């Protein structure tokens, strides 16, 4: 097929998750964009009659997933900082419905972190054949020694504004999100500087109390990574980081919905507490995602995966996940009890809004990019498209 025919097609006999409603019918893609949604029984314009047709077989058509927190998959991680690893990761997650992601680092030396930023910028400048990299999420190294999780404590440092100034000058619009512990020396000034420059700042791996987080939000912090994990917990006299995340509507909250990191009841509490547009599904996936149980690494740290749960070999600390975005959506619907529309918003629309790209992706609506995932009735991915082009097919 020509490029135009690859990016122009229609899908029929499918349940389309469009904003607040589910429409049974068909959808037309023209030159990489959504041209129209047509309920069952309505006429598709004759101009689209000759386009290739995909039979949706009564399954679901969802906006492509946007994962703002993912370290790797299928045996590769972003810290490898090369195109082969990036292709391997983005191909794997595309096969599980992801169409856009942030390459997420681990706490590492300056030069290793810089290499990831440099190589992601170069990757984005060329052809991205699978899920698109929207930029980098720096998870650390400005985090708490008390809450390192599966981050290497040897490389934890206080905030270094000069590093960020240098990286942003050399690779503009590449660093999209940074996770830090707001209680660290100099964190407040860095939060304000980054927020002013359009970088999302998140709390995570933090020993901050409630008041610390609220003060950080006042300076520009707007995000919380893997809520409940690696942060001070909720107590009725000391609300902690979790209490601030639950109660401050300015904070977007991530959650790892895999059944290992957070109990379904705690996720229900999070869903009830947060505004509808302030909860994001993430994978926090490591290199072992998509591979059998066994021994792996997250950065330099040895990890053991057993029954799908990844833990540091030395101890019982959870170390990222083996989750996929389709797995997170399925868990939210089947175990937490949210609607398909709400789970879709958490996996696509909300992250698009948080990243500032909701004007072009994250929803199914005419004029937006055809970033789409088609699944069967049980949410098994059949096909994924980025800008109308097939990037994965079962």
N, C-alpha and C positions, 0 to 999 in steps of 0.2 A: 504494500500500500504506500501511497505518497504520504508525505508529512501531513498534508491537509486532511486526507482521509483518515489517518490515524487519530487526528485531533477533532474530527467531526463524525458524530455517530449518534445513535439514540438507543436508549434502553427502555424496554417495555415490561409489563407484568411485574411490577416491583412496588414495594412500599417505600415511599420517599419521605425521609425525615426532614421536613422543611420548616425551619423556625419553630412555631408553636403547634404545628399540626403534622399529622402523617397523611400523606396523599397516596392513594393507590392509583397507579397509572403509569405514565411514561415521562421521560426526561430527554431533552435534546441538547447535545453539545455541538457547538459550531466554532471551529478554529480555536479550540482550547478553553472556551468559556461556556457557561451554562446559558443556553439560548431560551429555554422555556420549560416549564413544568406543566403537564397536561393530565388532569384527573381522568380516571376511567370513564369512557363514554364521550369525552370531548374530542374534537378533531385536531389532529396535528397538522400544521400548515403544509400544503402540498409541496412547498419548496424543500421540505425535509424528507420527502417520501422516498428518495433514492439513497439516503444515508445507510451505511451498515447498521444492522440491528443486533442488539444483545438481548436475549430473552432472560429477564430477571428471575424467572421461575418462582415467583411469589415471595422472593427474599426481601432483604432490606437494602436500601441505598442511603448511605450516610455521608455527611461531610467527612473528608479525610481527617485523620487524627493528627493533632499537633502536640508533640511531646517536648516540653521545655526542660526535662531533667532525665537524661539518658546517657550512660557512660559507654555502652557498647552492646554487642550481641554477636551470636554465631562465631565465637572464638576470637573476636577482635575488640579493641577498645580505642577510644579517641586519643588516649595518651600515646599511642603508637605514632601519631602525627604523620601519617602518610596516606596517599590516595587509595592504596589497596585496602587498608583498614577501613577508611571512610566508605568505600564502595561496599565492602562486606557488611558493615553495620547498617547502612541505609537500605541496602537490598533486603536484608533480613526483616527490618522493621516495616518496610513497604509491603512485604508479603503478609504482614499482620495489621495492615490498614493505616499505617502512619504515612502521611504525605509531607510533613514538615517537622523539623526537630532542631533543638539546640545541642551542639556537641558539648558535653559536660565533662569538665576536668575533675581530677581529684587533687587533694593537697599534695603538692610536689615542689621541687626546687624551681626557682625563677626561670631558668633556661628551658626546662622541660615544659613548663606552662606556656612560655613564649612560643615554643615550637608549635604547640597546638593552635594558638591564635594565628600564627603565620600561615600554617598549612590549611586551616579552615578558610582563611581569606583567599588563598590561591585556589582552593577547591571551588569556592562559590563563584570565582571569576570565570570558571570554565563550565563544561557540560556536567550537570549533575544528573546521572541517568536513573536514579531511584528516588527515594524520598529526598526532599530538598533540605540542605542545611541553611537555617536562617541566621546562624551565628554561633557564638560560644556562650556557655554558661560556666562561669568560674565558680566552682564549689570549693571555697577556700582559696589561699591558705590562711585567711584572716579569721580563724575560728577559735573555739575554746578548747584548751587542753583537757577540761573536765568532761567534755562531750564530743570526743573525736569520732565516735562511731567507728566506721571502717576507714577513716582517714589516717594517714601516717603522722603521728604526733611529732616526729623528727623535723617536719617541715612547716609546722605551724608558726606563724609570725604575726606581729602587730601589723595593722594596715600600712601599706606602702603607697601613698598617693603618686610618688614619682614613677613607679612601675606602670600604674594605670594611665598616667599622662603620656608616657612614652608609647605604650601599646596602642592607645586610641589615636595618637598622632600618626603612627606608622600604618595601622590597619583600621581606618575609620569604619564605623558601623558594623564591626565584627563582634565586639563584646556587647552582648544584649542583656545579660543578667549576671549578678554577682551575689554570692552568698557569704555572709560574714556573721560574727558574733558582735552585736551592737555594744556590748560592755567593754570591748577591747579599747585600749588607748588609741585615740585618733579616729575611731570608727564614725563618730558623729559628723566630723568634717568631711570624711570620705563619702558618707551617705549623701550629704548635701551636694557635694561636687558631682557625683555620679548622677544623681536624680536630675540635676540641672542640665546635664549633658544627655539625658534621655536613656540612661542605663537603668534597668530595673534592679533595685537592691532588695535582697531577701535576708531575713533572719533564719539562722539554722546552725546546728552544732553550737548551741549557745547556752550559757549559764545565766542569761539575763532574767531579771524579775519583770513583773508586769509593768512597773513604771519605766524601766529601761526601754522596753519595747515601744510603749506609747511615746516616749521622748524621741525615739528613733523614727517612728512614723511621722511625727511632727516635722522632722528634718527631711523626710522624703522616702523612707523605707515603705514598700508597698506590697511585700510578698513574703510568704513563709514556705520554706522547703519541707517536704515530707512531714506534714503536721503530725504531732504527737511523738515523733521519733527524733532522738538526739536534741532535746530541748527540755527546759524545766517544766514539770507537769502541772496540771491544774490541782490546786488545793483550795478549800473554801476560805482559808485565811490568807493564803499566798497564791494568787491566781497564776503566777508564773507566765512564761512565754505562751503556753497553751491557752491560758485565760485571755491574754491579749488578742491572740489570733482568733479565738472564738467570738469575742465581743466587739472588736474594732472593725467596722464595715469597710475601712480603707485598705485592709489587708486581704490580698488574694491568697488562698490557702491551697497548697498542694496536698494530695493524699495518695499513698501507695495502696491501692485496693487489690491486694493479692491474698488476703486471708492469713498472712504471716506477720505483717508489720502492724496492722491495726485491726482490732476486733470489729465485726460489722456493726455492733451497737454503738461503738465510738464513732464510726463513720456516720451513722444515722444522727448522732448528736451534732456532728460537724455540718451535715446537710441542713439540719434544722436551724443551726445558729447563723450560717453564712447567707448573705444575699445570694440570689439565684445566679448572679454573674461573677461570683467571687470564689468559686471552688473549681479546682483543676485536677484532673486525673493525670498522673505521671507514671512512668515505669520504674525509674531509677535503675534500669537494667544494666547489668554488667556483661562481660564477655561471655559468660556461661549461658546467657539467655538463648534458648533454642537448642541447647546441647544436653547430653545426659548428665545425671548425677556424677560427681567426681571432684577432683581437685583442680582449682583454677587460681588466678590472681586478680586482684583489684588494685591497679597500680603496682606497687611492690609487695603488697600484703597477700600472703597465702589464704585462700578461701576454700571451704568445703561446701559443696552443694549436695544436700540430701533431701529427698522427697520434694524437690523444687525450691527449697529454702536455702539461701546462701548465707553462710556464717564464717567469720574469721576462724582459721584453723586453731589459733591460740585463743581459746575462750568461746563464748556463746553469742558474741555480738553479731547482729544481722549486718550483712555486707552487700548493700545494693540488693538487686532482685533478679529473678529470671522472668519477670512479668513482660507481657506485651500489652499494647494499648487495647487491642480487641479483648484480651483477657480481662483487663481492668473494666472495660465497659460491660462485659458479660457478668462479672462479679457484682457490679453495682446494680444491675437489673435483677439478677437471680438471687443474690445473697443479701444485699442491702435493701432492695425493694423500691428503687427509684424507677421512674418511667424511662422508656427508651429515649424520649425527647430530652429529658433532663440529663441522662447519662451522656447523650450525644453532645449536649451543650458543654458539659464538663470536659469532654475529650477533644472538642473542636472549637466551638464558638467562644468559650471563655478564654482559652489560651490565645486565640487569635486577637481577642480584644485586649488582653494584657500585653501582647507583643506589639500592638498598634497596627495590625494587618487585617483587621476585620472588614476593611473596605474592599478587600480582594479575595479573602478566603475564610474558611471556618464555618460557612453556612451554605445551604443549598438555596440559591436565589438567582434569578436571571441577572446576567452581567458579571457575576463573580467567576473566578477561576474554577475550572472543572477539576477540583481536587476532591476525589470521590472514592468511596469504598463500597463494594457490593458484597453482601454476605448472604448465606442461606438463613433459614428461619431460626437456626440455633446459633447464629453469629459466628459461623465458620467463614473466613474470608475467601471469596471466589475470585475477586479481581480488584486491583487498585489503580487509580489514574491520577497523574499529576499534570495539570493544565491540559487535560483531555487525553494525554498520552499514557498508554498502559505501562506501568512500572512493575507490576507483579500480577501473576495469574496462577490460580491453583492448578 
